[in-house]
Amino acid sequence: MHLTFIGKDPLSNPTGSPTVYTTSDGTLVVQGWVLGEEAREQMNIPEGEDAVEIPVRMLPDILKGFLGVSARAIDADAIRRRTGSGAAHGGGEHGGEQGAAGHEQEQRGAA
């Protein structure tokens, strides 16, 4: 997987995060702050997934990255990612038959 730098929090120190990247697989990678236990207890994070926190001011960088990969993601049945074993999987519990339209609908419902 090749990463392409999109943007970094302008208020972060020179070596810190948050940072947004696009990948050669047509996904976004977000480097952020580790969540505290209180936030993690409110989430149901499946094995093989994780969550980080980023400031809302990073939204322009996320949108820039999204626009760079959206055509590939929208055209695909599901966003595929590589696991440690190198096998491709269809986006965890939301992959496969649901596709990009289902992801978009879920995101609107979660907002």
N, CA and C atoms as an extended XYZ file, in Angstrom:
333
Properties=species:S:1:pos:R:3:atomname:S:1:resname:S:1:resid:I:1 pbc="F F F"
N         0.854       -1.173        0.000 N   MET     1
C         0.000        0.000        0.000 CA  MET     1
C         0.897        1.232        0.000 C   MET     1
N         0.666        2.119       -0.933 N   HIS     2
C         1.424        3.368       -1.019 CA  HIS     2
C         0.585        4.500       -0.422 C   HIS     2
N         1.167        5.300        0.462 N   LEU     3
C         0.480        6.439        1.074 CA  LEU     3
C         0.875        7.727        0.372 C   LEU     3
N        -0.113        8.617        0.168 N   THR     4
C         0.126        9.947       -0.374 CA  THR     4
C        -0.345       10.961        0.659 C   THR     4
N         0.560       11.819        1.094 N   PHE     5
C         0.249       12.852        2.080 CA  PHE     5
C        -0.779       13.818        1.506 C   PHE     5
N        -1.827       14.125        2.294 N   ILE     6
C        -2.848       15.086        1.893 CA  ILE     6
C        -2.745       16.354        2.732 C   ILE     6
N        -2.703       16.216        4.036 N   GLY     7
C        -2.630       17.398        4.882 CA  GLY     7
C        -2.390       17.040        6.333 C   GLY     7
N        -1.894       18.037        7.066 N   LYS     8
C        -1.569       17.880        8.481 CA  LYS     8
C        -2.206       19.022        9.244 C   LYS     8
N        -2.603       18.772       10.461 N   ASP     9
C        -3.186       19.805       11.309 CA  ASP     9
C        -2.199       20.964       11.438 C   ASP     9
N        -2.565       22.148       10.982 N   PRO    10
C        -1.641       23.278       11.041 CA  PRO    10
C        -1.310       23.722       12.468 C   PRO    10
N        -2.113       23.315       13.424 N   LEU    11
C        -1.860       23.707       14.816 CA  LEU    11
C        -1.085       22.642       15.584 C   LEU    11
N        -0.703       21.567       14.895 N   SER    12
C         0.049       20.496       15.526 CA  SER    12
C         1.537       20.813       15.454 C   SER    12
N         2.320       20.208       16.359 N   ASN    13
C         3.760       20.443       16.308 CA  ASN    13
C         4.339       19.815       15.041 C   ASN    13
N         5.547       20.172       14.637 N   PRO    14
C         6.094       19.716       13.346 CA  PRO    14
C         6.175       18.199       13.165 C   PRO    14
N         6.267       17.423       14.227 N   THR    15
C         6.389       15.967       14.053 CA  THR    15
C         5.149       15.217       14.499 C   THR    15
N         4.114       15.909       14.916 N   GLY    16
C         2.936       15.239       15.470 CA  GLY    16
C         1.839       15.027       14.468 C   GLY    16
N         0.701       14.650       14.979 N   SER    17
C        -0.466       14.411       14.155 CA  SER    17
C        -1.512       15.449       14.518 C   SER    17
N        -2.638       15.477       13.968 N   PRO    18
C        -3.245       14.564       13.013 CA  PRO    18
C        -2.769       14.827       11.574 C   PRO    18
N        -2.843       13.768       10.779 N   THR    19
C        -2.440       13.826        9.379 CA  THR    19
C        -3.386       12.949        8.573 C   THR    19
N        -3.660       13.354        7.333 N   VAL    20
C        -4.538       12.597        6.440 CA  VAL    20
C        -3.733       12.179        5.208 C   VAL    20
N        -3.921       10.911        4.803 N   TYR    21
C        -3.279       10.350        3.623 CA  TYR    21
C        -4.332        9.659        2.766 C   TYR    21
N        -4.076        9.541        1.462 N   THR    22
C        -4.822        8.619        0.623 CA  THR    22
C        -3.911        7.425        0.369 C   THR    22
N        -4.525        6.301       -0.024 N   THR    23
C        -3.741        5.093       -0.281 CA  THR    23
C        -3.909        4.656       -1.731 C   THR    23
N        -2.972        3.840       -2.176 N   SER    24
C        -3.062        3.268       -3.521 CA  SER    24
C        -4.234        2.293       -3.628 C   SER    24
N        -4.824        1.898       -2.500 N   ASP    25
C        -5.988        1.015       -2.498 CA  ASP    25
C        -7.309        1.786       -2.587 C   ASP    25
N        -7.225        3.127       -2.675 N   GLY    26
C        -8.439        3.928       -2.781 CA  GLY    26
C        -9.119        4.174       -1.450 C   GLY    26
N        -8.352        4.229       -0.368 N   THR    27
C        -8.897        4.495        0.958 CA  THR    27
C        -8.188        5.701        1.569 C   THR    27
N        -8.674        6.148        2.711 N   LEU    28
C        -8.035        7.213        3.477 CA  LEU    28
C        -7.397        6.619        4.716 C   LEU    28
N        -6.259        7.150        5.105 N   VAL    29
C        -5.614        6.795        6.364 CA  VAL    29
C        -5.538        8.078        7.177 C   VAL    29
N        -5.983        8.004        8.435 N   VAL    30
C        -5.975        9.161        9.316 CA  VAL    30
C        -5.107        8.856       10.524 C   VAL    30
N        -4.112        9.685       10.734 N   GLN    31
C        -3.281        9.598       11.940 CA  GLN    31
C        -3.865       10.603       12.921 C   GLN    31
N        -4.134       10.162       14.140 N   GLY    32
C        -4.744       11.052       15.114 CA  GLY    32
C        -4.324       10.715       16.520 C   GLY    32
N        -5.030       11.314       17.461 N   TRP    33
C        -4.722       11.114       18.871 CA  TRP    33
C        -5.402        9.838       19.369 C   TRP    33
N        -4.712        9.100       20.211 N   VAL    34
C        -5.254        7.878       20.809 CA  VAL    34
C        -6.455        8.247       21.677 C   VAL    34
N        -7.531        7.478       21.531 N   LEU    35
C        -8.733        7.717       22.327 CA  LEU    35
C        -8.525        7.283       23.770 C   LEU    35
N        -9.142        8.006       24.681 N   GLY    36
C        -9.130        7.617       26.079 CA  GLY    36
C       -10.119        6.490       26.329 C   GLY    36
N        -9.989        5.858       27.474 N   GLU    37
C       -10.858        4.721       27.813 CA  GLU    37
C       -12.334        5.089       27.839 C   GLU    37
N       -12.666        6.289       28.313 N   GLU    38
C       -14.068        6.692       28.379 CA  GLU    38
C       -14.719        6.668       26.994 C   GLU    38
N       -14.031        7.189       25.986 N   ALA    39
C       -14.567        7.176       24.620 CA  ALA    39
C       -14.605        5.759       24.067 C   ALA    39
N       -13.545        4.982       24.293 N   ARG    40
C       -13.475        3.619       23.760 CA  ARG    40
C       -14.593        2.741       24.324 C   ARG    40
N       -14.956        2.946       25.577 N   GLU    41
C       -16.020        2.148       26.196 CA  GLU    41
C       -17.375        2.419       25.552 C   GLU    41
N       -17.531        3.548       24.881 N   GLN    42
C       -18.792        3.900       24.230 CA  GLN    42
C       -18.879        3.362       22.810 C   GLN    42
N       -17.807        2.749       22.348 N   MET    43
C       -17.742        2.231       20.983 CA  MET    43
C       -17.661        0.708       21.002 C   MET    43
N       -18.099        0.094       19.938 N   ASN    44
C       -17.976       -1.340       19.776 CA  ASN    44
C       -16.981       -1.569       18.635 C   ASN    44
N       -15.691       -1.523       18.955 N   ILE    45
C       -14.641       -1.603       17.939 CA  ILE    45
C       -14.282       -3.072       17.715 C   ILE    45
N       -14.559       -3.587       16.523 N   PRO    46
C       -14.259       -4.996       16.239 CA  PRO    46
C       -12.760       -5.255       16.171 C   PRO    46
N       -12.387       -6.505       16.335 N   GLU    47
C       -11.000       -6.952       16.182 CA  GLU    47
C       -10.501       -6.528       14.806 C   GLU    47
N        -9.290       -6.006       14.748 N   GLY    48
C        -8.692       -5.590       13.484 CA  GLY    48
C        -9.011       -4.162       13.093 C   GLY    48
N        -9.791       -3.461       13.901 N   GLU    49
C       -10.113       -2.057       13.647 CA  GLU    49
C        -9.692       -1.230       14.850 C   GLU    49
N        -9.580        0.069       14.640 N   ASP    50
C        -9.236        0.975       15.731 CA  ASP    50
C        -9.821        2.342       15.418 C   ASP    50
N        -9.749        3.242       16.350 N   ALA    51
C       -10.269        4.593       16.168 CA  ALA    51
C        -9.278        5.579       16.756 C   ALA    51
N        -9.176        6.734       16.105 N   VAL    52
C        -8.370        7.832       16.608 CA  VAL    52
C        -9.214        9.095       16.571 C   VAL    52
N        -8.772       10.102       17.270 N   GLU    53
C        -9.487       11.368       17.320 CA  GLU    53
C        -8.724       12.416       16.532 C   GLU    53
N        -9.472       13.211       15.763 N   ILE    54
C        -8.871       14.331       15.039 CA  ILE    54
C        -9.768       15.555       15.226 C   ILE    54
N        -9.210       16.757       15.105 N   PRO    55
C       -10.041       17.957       15.259 CA  PRO    55
C       -10.893       18.211       14.014 C   PRO    55
N       -12.030       18.842       14.199 N   VAL    56
C       -12.935       19.156       13.097 CA  VAL    56
C       -12.234       20.035       12.062 C   VAL    56
N       -11.258       20.820       12.473 N   ARG    57
C       -10.552       21.688       11.518 CA  ARG    57
C        -9.812       20.891       10.439 C   ARG    57
N        -9.708       19.566       10.607 N   MET    58
C        -9.078       18.715        9.599 CA  MET    58
C       -10.047       18.338        8.473 C   MET    58
N       -11.306       18.732        8.568 N   LEU    59
C       -12.311       18.370        7.568 CA  LEU    59
C       -11.895       18.745        6.136 C   LEU    59
N       -11.321       19.916        5.884 N   PRO    60
C       -10.895       20.204        4.500 CA  PRO    60
C        -9.898       19.173        3.959 C   PRO    60
N        -8.976       18.703        4.791 N   ASP    61
C        -8.021       17.701        4.344 CA  ASP    61
C        -8.701       16.366        4.087 C   ASP    61
N        -9.672       16.014        4.922 N   ILE    62
C       -10.417       14.767        4.721 CA  ILE    62
C       -11.216       14.851        3.420 C   ILE    62
N       -11.853       15.980        3.181 N   LEU    63
C       -12.620       16.142        1.939 CA  LEU    63
C       -11.703       16.109        0.721 C   LEU    63
N       -10.550       16.739        0.812 N   LYS    64
C        -9.583       16.711       -0.292 CA  LYS    64
C        -9.172       15.263       -0.586 C   LYS    64
N        -8.879       14.499        0.463 N   GLY    65
C        -8.533       13.091        0.279 CA  GLY    65
C        -9.680       12.292       -0.292 C   GLY    65
N       -10.880       12.521        0.219 N   PHE    66
C       -12.059       11.809       -0.260 CA  PHE    66
C       -12.283       12.060       -1.743 C   PHE    66
N       -12.173       13.314       -2.150 N   LEU    67
C       -12.371       13.636       -3.560 CA  LEU    67
C       -11.334       12.955       -4.440 C   LEU    67
N       -10.154       12.725       -3.903 N   GLY    68
C        -9.110       12.053       -4.657 CA  GLY    68
C        -9.352       10.568       -4.850 C   GLY    68
N       -10.084        9.940       -3.954 N   VAL    69
C       -10.306        8.488       -4.043 CA  VAL    69
C       -11.761        8.126       -4.299 C   VAL    69
N       -12.667        9.087       -4.297 N   SER    70
C       -14.098        8.766       -4.330 CA  SER    70
C       -14.529        8.071       -5.604 C   SER    70
N       -14.006        8.430       -6.755 N   ALA    71
C       -14.453        7.790       -7.999 CA  ALA    71
C       -14.177        6.299       -7.956 C   ALA    71
N       -12.985        5.910       -7.495 N   ARG    72
C       -12.661        4.480       -7.397 CA  ARG    72
C       -13.560        3.794       -6.384 C   ARG    72
N       -13.794        4.447       -5.250 N   ALA    73
C       -14.604        3.834       -4.188 CA  ALA    73
C       -16.064        3.707       -4.607 C   ALA    73
N       -16.588        4.710       -5.266 N   ILE    74
C       -17.988        4.692       -5.677 CA  ILE    74
C       -18.213        3.665       -6.772 C   ILE    74
N       -17.244        3.502       -7.672 N   ASP    75
C       -17.377        2.538       -8.749 CA  ASP    75
C       -17.245        1.093       -8.267 C   ASP    75
N       -16.599        0.890       -7.136 N   ALA    76
C       -16.372       -0.464       -6.631 CA  ALA    76
C       -17.606       -0.953       -5.868 C   ALA    76
N       -17.776       -2.275       -5.810 N   ASP    77
C       -18.859       -2.840       -5.007 CA  ASP    77
C       -18.608       -2.581       -3.535 C   ASP    77
N       -17.343       -2.637       -3.119 N   ALA    78
C       -16.974       -2.411       -1.721 CA  ALA    78
C       -15.525       -1.973       -1.677 C   ALA    78
N       -15.202       -1.167       -0.720 N   ILE    79
C       -13.809       -0.796       -0.518 CA  ILE    79
C       -13.106       -2.006        0.064 C   ILE    79
N       -12.022       -2.390       -0.523 N   ARG    80
C       -11.281       -3.554       -0.062 CA  ARG    80
C       -10.005       -3.088        0.604 C   ARG    80
N        -9.631       -3.743        1.667 N   ARG    81
C        -8.385       -3.407        2.343 CA  ARG    81
C        -7.592       -4.668        2.583 C   ARG    81
N        -6.320       -4.495        2.702 N   ARG    82
C        -5.434       -5.629        2.941 CA  ARG    82
C        -5.271       -5.820        4.445 C   ARG    82
N        -5.263       -7.068        4.849 N   THR    83
C        -4.996       -7.382        6.243 CA  THR    83
C        -3.540       -7.777        6.370 C   THR    83
N        -3.109       -8.067        7.572 N   GLY    84
C        -1.734       -8.465        7.813 CA  GLY    84
C        -1.310       -9.662        6.990 C   GLY    84
N        -2.240      -10.543        6.661 N   SER    85
C        -1.906      -11.732        5.889 CA  SER    85
C        -1.819      -11.441        4.396 C   SER    85
N        -2.192      -10.221        3.987 N   GLY    86
C        -2.136       -9.861        2.581 CA  GLY    86
C        -3.408      -10.153        1.818 C   GLY    86
N        -4.389      -10.781        2.456 N   ALA    87
C        -5.652      -11.086        1.788 CA  ALA    87
C        -6.543       -9.861        1.792 C   ALA    87
N        -7.332       -9.697        0.767 N   ALA    88
C        -8.259       -8.567        0.701 CA  ALA    88
C        -9.578       -8.972        1.342 C   ALA    88
N       -10.151       -8.053        2.094 N   HIS    89
C       -11.443       -8.272        2.732 CA  HIS    89
C       -12.337       -7.103        2.399 C   HIS    89
N       -13.606       -7.332        2.307 N   GLY    90
C       -14.570       -6.304        1.961 CA  GLY    90
C       -15.006       -5.499        3.151 C   GLY    90
N       -14.193       -4.587        3.642 N   GLY    91
C       -14.589       -3.590        4.616 CA  GLY    91
C       -15.265       -4.089        5.874 C   GLY    91
N       -14.912       -5.228        6.399 N   GLY    92
C       -15.475       -5.695        7.673 CA  GLY    92
C       -16.952       -5.976        7.571 C   GLY    92
N       -17.701       -5.595        8.609 N   GLU    93
C       -19.115       -5.915        8.662 CA  GLU    93
C       -19.938       -5.139        7.656 C   GLU    93
N       -19.369       -4.108        7.036 N   HIS    94
C       -20.127       -3.276        6.110 CA  HIS    94
C       -19.694       -3.469        4.666 C   HIS    94
N       -18.986       -4.538        4.342 N   GLY    95
C       -18.473       -4.729        2.989 CA  GLY    95
C       -19.426       -5.515        2.127 C   GLY    95
N       -18.874       -6.018        1.031 N   GLY    96
C       -19.603       -6.915        0.154 CA  GLY    96
C       -20.857       -6.343       -0.447 C   GLY    96
N       -21.991       -6.932       -0.133 N   GLU    97
C       -23.229       -6.614       -0.801 CA  GLU    97
C       -23.734       -5.209       -0.555 C   GLU    97
N       -23.314       -4.561        0.521 N   GLN    98
C       -23.839       -3.244        0.825 CA  GLN    98
C       -23.244       -2.191       -0.098 C   GLN    98
N       -21.949       -2.263       -0.394 N   GLY    99
C       -21.308       -1.346       -1.325 CA  GLY    99
C       -21.235        0.081       -0.835 C   GLY    99
N       -20.802        0.977       -1.736 N   ALA   100
C       -20.553        2.371       -1.391 CA  ALA   100
C       -21.832        3.105       -1.010 C   ALA   100
N       -22.955        2.813       -1.667 N   ALA   101
C       -24.205        3.503       -1.352 CA  ALA   101
C       -24.622        3.242        0.083 C   ALA   101
N       -24.448        2.024        0.540 N   GLY   102
C       -24.786        1.697        1.918 CA  GLY   102
C       -23.880        2.399        2.904 C   GLY   102
N       -22.598        2.501        2.563 N   HIS   103
C       -21.659        3.217        3.433 CA  HIS   103
C       -22.084        4.675        3.559 C   HIS   103
N       -22.449        5.292        2.436 N   GLU   104
C       -22.850        6.697        2.435 CA  GLU   104
C       -24.104        6.889        3.296 C   GLU   104
N       -25.065        5.998        3.131 N   GLN   105
C       -26.311        6.084        3.902 CA  GLN   105
C       -26.029        5.944        5.386 C   GLN   105
N       -25.159        5.009        5.758 N   GLU   106
C       -24.804        4.816        7.170 CA  GLU   106
C       -24.134        6.055        7.735 C   GLU   106
N       -23.234        6.657        6.960 N   GLN   107
C       -22.516        7.827        7.431 CA  GLN   107
C       -23.478        8.975        7.681 C   GLN   107
N       -24.470        9.159        6.793 N   ARG   108
C       -25.448       10.222        7.009 CA  ARG   108
C       -26.254        9.961        8.269 C   ARG   108
N       -26.596        8.709        8.523 N   GLY   109
C       -27.373        8.360        9.711 CA  GLY   109
C       -26.578        8.532       10.986 C   GLY   109
N       -25.253        8.360       10.907 N   ALA   110
C       -24.392        8.478       12.093 CA  ALA   110
C       -24.081        9.919       12.415 C   ALA   110
N       -24.252       10.818       11.453 N   ALA   111
C       -23.867       12.241       11.664 CA  ALA   111
C       -24.852       12.978       12.506 C   ALA   111
